[in-house]
Amino acid sequence: MKLAKRMANLGTETAFEVLARAKALEAEGRDVIHLEIGEPDFDTPSNVVEAGARAMRSGFTHYTPSAGMPVLREAIALDVSRTRGIPVHADEVVVCPGAKPIMFFSVLALVDEGDEVVYPNPGFPIYESMIRFVGAKPVPVRLPEEKDFRLDVDGLIASLTPRTRLVILNSPQNPTGGVLETSDLDRIAKAVQGLPECWVLSDEIYRRILYAPGEHPSIAARAGMRERTIVLDGFSKSFAMTGWRLGYGVMPKDLAAHVSRLMTNSNSCTATFTQVAGVEALQGDQASVEKMVGEFSKRRDAIVKGLNSVKGFRCRTPLGAFYVFPNVTGTGKGSKPLQDLLLQEVGVACLAGTSFGANGEGYLRFSYANSLERIEAAVERMRKLLGAA
């Protein structure tokens, strides 16, 4: 088969590959503890499910405008205005089947071949995949472990050039759980504004999964940044709605019109009943979100303590999201060989840090979207295999 040359530049998401291998082992009768996939293990809140079911029964099963139903776009605009402290109008919102298309569309709409895109590494693998797909130059910025995996702002600023077209930020961060501080955002905003053609894609999908009180700051709220920032968010993580496929981008109106055209050319629109459920998620009872984050906090403390008891592991406490990113150089094994060893020998599924970029070597990512009992069992299996610290 002869494929277009651009397909050679398209990456993948290793989590689904490891999941497939884990499922194959389970089919053979093996007991596998799943700490590889970035998906809340909670059910979608019942009020959201009922809203979606009522919508289907009421005929919300047809096309909607490509940018989304007006009622959902308005609900998102109100929510983002309140949580980020910026004025947002419905015509600045584009609804998509999941938040990932906003990454895809932002790069397609703004980045030409030969342009440079600055992004976190280790980071969500689709960032680098999309940068390479359009023929742009990926410019990675590290996240120092010694600073709890906060993005290296000095390194980011030093990497900016007149060819920088897009800066990608992610906070709370996947895979490390690192969180940017307001002072970091202020410095990044000042630097970016020195480049008249540079935009920021702010991936805030884990915004509500924080372990300190208060709202997480957005770079869109920094002076002069509203008109050059795309805020990416969605419903998958906060509301355990991964399978519903519902996300959105908030951006200046003129760019939203172009991103909406990309939606028309690719997906037509997002499922109507899913959008109705999204309105309920934003406007209905939020107790389920708070309960989920509380449970994640308990699991976080347990898995950090547990991993630090495994020989060769050194694990910091994440400040957000639901991942830990332990340093495993003390085991003497590379990230990928250790990932494979843990799955094959003791049935613990996790991801090599290199799944998130070259700077992930020496680390593993564990998702603690599993029960405390299973997390503790996974730690015990690893201690038996590798020894206790």
C-alpha positions as CSV (number, residue, x, y, z in Angstrom):
1,M,0.0,0.0,0.0
2,K,1.3,3.4,-0.9
3,L,0.5,6.0,1.7
4,A,0.8,9.7,1.6
5,K,4.3,10.8,2.9
6,R,2.7,12.8,5.7
7,M,1.5,9.6,7.3
8,A,5.1,8.8,8.2
9,N,5.1,11.8,10.6
10,L,1.9,10.8,12.4
11,G,2.5,9.3,15.9
12,T,0.2,7.4,18.2
13,E,-0.9,7.2,21.9
14,T,1.0,4.3,23.5
15,A,-1.6,4.0,26.3
16,F,-4.0,2.2,23.9
17,E,-1.3,-0.1,22.7
18,V,-0.4,-1.2,26.3
19,L,-4.1,-1.5,27.1
20,A,-4.5,-3.9,24.1
21,R,-1.5,-6.0,25.4
22,A,-3.0,-6.1,28.9
23,K,-6.4,-7.2,27.6
24,A,-4.7,-10.0,25.6
25,L,-3.1,-11.2,28.8
26,E,-6.4,-11.1,30.6
27,A,-7.9,-13.1,27.8
28,E,-5.3,-15.8,28.7
29,G,-6.5,-15.8,32.3
30,R,-3.9,-13.4,33.8
31,D,-4.9,-10.9,36.4
32,V,-3.8,-7.5,35.3
33,I,-3.9,-4.3,37.3
34,H,-4.6,-1.4,35.0
35,L,-2.6,1.7,35.8
36,E,-1.9,2.6,32.2
37,I,-5.0,4.3,30.8
38,G,-5.8,8.0,31.5
39,E,-9.5,7.4,32.2
40,P,-11.4,8.0,35.5
41,D,-12.7,4.7,36.8
42,F,-15.9,6.5,38.0
43,D,-19.3,6.3,36.3
44,T,-20.6,9.4,34.5
45,P,-22.8,11.3,37.1
46,S,-26.3,9.9,37.0
47,N,-27.9,13.3,36.3
48,V,-25.7,13.7,33.2
49,V,-26.6,10.2,32.0
50,E,-30.3,10.9,32.5
51,A,-30.0,14.2,30.6
52,G,-28.4,12.4,27.6
53,A,-31.0,9.6,27.7
54,R,-33.9,12.1,27.8
55,A,-32.4,14.0,24.9
56,M,-32.3,10.9,22.8
57,R,-35.9,10.0,23.6
58,S,-36.9,13.6,22.8
59,G,-35.5,13.5,19.3
60,F,-32.1,15.2,19.9
61,T,-30.5,12.8,17.4
62,H,-30.0,15.1,14.3
63,Y,-27.4,17.5,13.0
64,T,-26.5,20.7,14.9
65,P,-24.4,23.6,13.8
66,S,-20.7,22.6,13.3
67,A,-19.5,24.8,16.2
68,G,-22.1,23.3,18.6
69,M,-25.6,23.9,19.9
70,P,-26.1,27.5,20.9
71,V,-27.3,26.4,24.4
72,L,-24.1,24.5,25.1
73,R,-21.8,27.2,23.6
74,E,-23.5,29.7,25.9
75,A,-23.2,27.4,28.9
76,I,-19.5,26.9,28.2
77,A,-19.0,30.7,27.7
78,L,-20.6,31.4,31.1
79,D,-18.5,28.7,32.8
80,V,-15.2,29.8,31.3
81,S,-16.0,33.4,32.1
82,R,-16.6,32.5,35.7
83,T,-13.7,30.1,36.2
84,R,-11.0,32.0,34.3
85,G,-12.1,35.5,35.0
86,I,-12.3,36.5,31.4
87,P,-15.3,37.7,29.3
88,V,-16.3,34.9,26.8
89,H,-19.1,35.0,24.3
90,A,-20.8,31.9,22.7
91,D,-19.4,32.8,19.3
92,E,-15.9,32.3,20.7
93,V,-16.6,28.6,21.5
94,V,-16.2,25.6,19.2
95,V,-17.6,22.3,20.5
96,C,-15.9,19.1,19.3
97,P,-16.2,15.3,19.7
98,G,-13.6,15.3,22.4
99,A,-11.0,17.9,23.3
100,K,-8.3,16.3,21.1
101,P,-9.7,17.8,17.9
102,I,-8.9,21.3,19.3
103,M,-5.2,20.3,19.3
104,F,-5.5,19.0,15.7
105,F,-7.5,22.0,14.5
106,S,-5.3,24.6,16.2
107,V,-2.1,23.3,14.6
108,L,-3.8,22.9,11.2
109,A,-5.2,26.4,11.3
110,L,-2.1,28.3,12.6
111,V,1.1,26.4,11.8
112,D,2.7,26.1,8.4
113,E,5.5,23.8,7.3
114,G,8.8,25.0,8.7
115,D,7.2,27.0,11.6
116,E,8.3,26.1,15.1
117,V,6.0,24.9,17.9
118,V,7.2,24.9,21.6
119,Y,5.7,22.1,23.7
120,P,6.3,20.3,27.0
121,N,8.4,17.1,26.8
122,P,7.5,14.8,28.5
123,G,4.0,15.7,27.4
124,F,0.8,14.4,25.8
125,P,2.1,12.5,22.7
126,I,-0.4,14.0,20.3
127,Y,1.3,17.4,20.6
128,E,4.5,16.3,18.9
129,S,2.6,14.0,16.6
130,M,0.5,16.9,15.2
131,I,3.5,19.2,15.0
132,R,5.4,16.7,12.8
133,F,2.3,15.9,10.8
134,V,2.1,19.4,9.4
135,G,5.8,19.6,8.7
136,A,6.6,22.0,11.5
137,K,9.6,21.8,13.8
138,P,8.9,20.5,17.4
139,V,10.8,22.5,20.0
140,P,10.6,20.5,23.3
141,V,10.9,22.1,26.8
142,R,11.7,19.9,29.8
143,L,9.8,19.7,33.1
144,P,12.4,19.4,35.9
145,E,11.7,16.7,38.4
146,E,13.5,18.9,41.1
147,K,10.8,21.5,40.6
148,D,7.9,19.1,40.9
149,F,7.7,18.9,37.1
150,R,6.8,22.6,36.7
151,L,7.6,23.6,33.1
152,D,11.1,25.0,32.7
153,V,10.0,28.6,32.0
154,D,13.5,29.8,31.5
155,G,14.0,27.1,28.9
156,L,10.7,28.0,27.2
157,I,11.6,31.6,26.9
158,A,15.1,30.8,25.6
159,S,13.5,28.5,22.9
160,L,11.3,31.3,21.4
161,T,12.4,32.6,18.0
162,P,10.8,34.7,15.2
163,R,9.7,31.4,13.7
164,T,7.7,30.3,16.8
165,R,4.1,30.1,15.8
166,L,2.6,28.3,18.7
167,V,3.4,27.5,22.3
168,I,1.5,24.6,23.9
169,L,1.0,24.6,27.7
170,N,-0.6,21.9,29.8
171,S,-1.4,22.4,33.5
172,P,-2.2,20.3,35.5
173,Q,0.1,18.3,33.3
174,N,-0.1,14.8,31.8
175,P,2.0,12.7,32.5
176,T,3.7,14.3,35.5
177,G,1.0,16.0,37.5
178,G,3.0,19.2,37.5
179,V,1.2,22.5,37.8
180,L,2.2,26.0,36.5
181,E,2.1,28.9,39.0
182,T,0.7,32.4,38.3
183,S,4.2,33.8,38.2
184,D,5.1,31.3,35.5
185,L,2.2,32.3,33.3
186,D,3.0,36.0,33.8
187,R,6.6,35.4,32.5
188,I,5.4,33.2,29.6
189,A,2.8,35.8,28.6
190,K,5.3,38.6,28.6
191,A,7.7,36.6,26.4
192,V,5.1,35.5,23.9
193,Q,3.8,39.0,23.4
194,G,7.2,39.9,22.0
195,L,6.4,37.7,19.0
196,P,3.4,39.2,17.1
197,E,2.5,36.0,15.2
198,C,2.8,33.6,18.2
199,W,-0.3,31.9,19.7
200,V,-0.7,29.8,22.9
201,L,-2.7,26.6,23.1
202,S,-3.5,26.2,26.8
203,D,-4.6,22.6,27.5
204,E,-6.6,22.8,30.7
205,I,-8.4,19.5,30.5
206,Y,-7.3,18.6,34.1
207,R,-8.2,22.0,35.5
208,R,-10.6,20.7,38.1
209,I,-8.4,17.9,39.3
210,L,-6.3,19.9,41.7
211,Y,-5.2,19.0,45.3
212,A,-4.9,22.6,46.6
213,P,-7.9,24.9,47.1
214,G,-8.8,27.5,44.6
215,E,-9.2,27.8,40.8
216,H,-6.3,27.0,38.6
217,P,-5.0,30.2,36.8
218,S,-5.2,30.4,33.0
219,I,-2.8,32.2,30.7
220,A,-5.8,33.6,28.9
221,A,-6.5,35.8,31.9
222,R,-3.1,37.5,31.7
223,A,-3.1,41.0,30.2
224,G,-2.9,41.0,26.4
225,M,-3.3,37.2,26.1
226,R,-7.0,36.7,25.6
227,E,-6.7,37.6,21.9
228,R,-3.9,35.1,21.2
229,T,-4.9,32.1,23.4
230,I,-6.9,29.0,22.6
231,V,-8.2,27.4,25.8
232,L,-8.8,23.7,25.4
233,D,-11.1,21.9,27.9
234,G,-13.7,19.2,27.9
235,F,-15.9,16.8,29.9
236,S,-13.9,13.5,29.7
237,K,-11.8,13.9,32.9
238,S,-13.8,16.1,35.3
239,F,-17.1,14.3,34.6
240,A,-15.8,10.8,33.7
241,M,-17.3,11.2,30.2
242,T,-14.5,9.8,28.1
243,G,-16.8,7.7,25.9
244,W,-19.2,10.5,25.3
245,R,-16.6,12.4,23.3
246,L,-17.3,16.0,24.2
247,G,-14.8,18.8,24.3
248,Y,-14.3,22.4,23.3
249,G,-12.0,25.3,22.5
250,V,-12.4,28.9,23.5
251,M,-10.6,31.4,21.2
252,P,-11.1,34.7,19.5
253,K,-14.2,34.9,17.3
254,D,-12.3,35.2,14.0
255,L,-10.2,32.0,14.7
256,A,-13.4,30.2,15.9
257,A,-14.9,30.7,12.5
258,H,-12.0,28.9,10.8
259,V,-11.9,26.1,13.4
260,S,-15.6,25.7,12.8
261,R,-14.9,25.2,9.1
262,L,-12.4,22.4,10.0
263,M,-15.2,20.8,12.1
264,T,-17.5,21.0,9.0
265,N,-14.9,19.3,6.9
266,S,-14.1,16.6,9.3
267,N,-16.9,15.7,11.8
268,S,-19.9,17.8,10.6
269,C,-20.9,18.2,14.2
270,T,-20.8,16.7,17.7
271,A,-23.5,14.3,18.7
272,T,-26.6,16.3,19.7
273,F,-27.6,14.3,22.8
274,T,-24.0,14.4,24.1
275,Q,-24.2,18.2,23.9
276,V,-27.4,18.2,25.9
277,A,-25.7,16.1,28.5
278,G,-22.8,18.6,28.6
279,V,-25.2,21.4,29.5
280,E,-26.4,19.4,32.5
281,A,-22.8,18.5,33.5
282,L,-21.9,22.3,33.6
283,Q,-25.1,23.5,35.2
284,G,-26.2,20.6,37.4
285,D,-25.0,19.3,40.7
286,Q,-21.2,19.3,41.0
287,A,-21.0,17.0,44.1
288,S,-19.8,14.1,42.0
289,V,-16.8,16.0,40.7
290,E,-15.8,17.1,44.2
291,K,-16.2,13.5,45.5
292,M,-14.1,12.1,42.6
293,V,-11.2,14.6,43.3
294,G,-11.4,13.7,47.0
295,E,-11.0,10.0,46.2
296,F,-8.1,10.8,43.8
297,S,-6.4,12.7,46.6
298,K,-6.5,9.6,48.8
299,R,-5.2,7.4,46.0
300,R,-2.4,9.9,45.2
301,D,-1.1,9.8,48.7
302,A,-1.3,6.0,48.8
303,I,0.5,5.4,45.5
304,V,3.3,7.9,46.2
305,K,4.0,6.3,49.5
306,G,3.8,2.8,47.9
307,L,6.1,3.6,45.0
308,N,8.7,5.1,47.2
309,S,8.8,1.8,49.0
310,V,9.9,0.0,45.8
311,K,13.6,-0.5,45.3
312,G,15.0,1.9,42.7
313,F,11.9,4.1,42.6
314,R,11.8,7.8,43.6
315,C,8.3,9.4,43.4
316,R,7.3,13.0,43.9
317,T,3.8,14.0,44.9
318,P,1.8,15.4,42.0
319,L,-0.2,18.6,42.5
320,G,-2.9,17.9,39.9
321,A,-4.4,15.3,37.4
322,F,-4.4,11.6,38.4
323,Y,-0.9,10.5,37.4
324,V,2.4,9.9,39.2
325,F,5.7,10.0,37.3
326,P,8.3,8.2,39.4
327,N,12.0,8.3,38.6
328,V,13.1,4.6,38.1
329,T,16.7,5.1,37.1
330,G,17.6,3.4,40.4
331,T,16.4,0.1,39.0
332,G,19.1,0.1,36.4
333,K,16.5,-0.6,33.7
334,G,15.3,1.6,30.9
335,S,11.8,2.9,30.9
336,K,10.4,0.7,28.1
337,P,12.1,-2.6,29.3
338,L,10.8,-1.9,32.8
339,Q,7.2,-1.2,31.5
340,D,7.3,-4.5,29.6
341,L,8.8,-6.4,32.6
342,L,6.1,-5.2,35.0
343,L,3.3,-6.1,32.6
344,Q,4.6,-9.5,31.6
345,E,6.0,-10.7,35.0
346,V,3.6,-9.3,37.6
347,G,0.6,-8.0,35.6
348,V,1.0,-4.3,36.4
349,A,0.2,-2.2,33.3
350,C,1.9,1.2,33.2
351,L,3.5,3.4,30.6
352,A,7.2,4.1,29.9
353,G,8.1,7.7,30.3
354,T,9.3,7.7,26.7
355,S,5.7,7.3,25.5
356,F,5.5,11.0,26.3
357,G,8.8,12.0,24.6
358,A,12.5,11.6,24.8
359,N,12.8,13.5,28.1
360,G,10.6,10.8,29.7
361,E,13.5,8.3,29.7
362,G,14.1,7.1,33.3
363,Y,10.5,7.5,34.3
364,L,7.2,5.5,34.3
365,R,3.7,6.9,34.3
366,F,1.1,5.3,36.6
367,S,-2.5,6.4,36.5
368,Y,-4.2,6.1,39.9
369,A,-7.6,5.9,38.3
370,N,-8.1,2.5,40.0
371,S,-9.2,1.5,43.5
372,L,-7.0,1.8,46.6
373,E,-7.1,-2.0,46.9
374,R,-5.8,-2.5,43.4
375,I,-3.2,0.2,43.7
376,E,-1.9,-1.4,46.9
377,A,-1.8,-4.8,45.2
378,A,0.2,-3.4,42.3
379,V,2.8,-1.9,44.7
380,E,3.1,-5.2,46.5
381,R,3.6,-7.1,43.2
382,M,6.4,-4.6,42.2
383,R,8.1,-4.9,45.6
384,K,8.2,-8.7,45.2
385,L,9.7,-8.4,41.8
386,L,12.1,-5.5,42.3
387,G,12.6,-5.6,46.1
388,A,11.7,-3.2,48.9
389,A,13.5,0.2,49.3
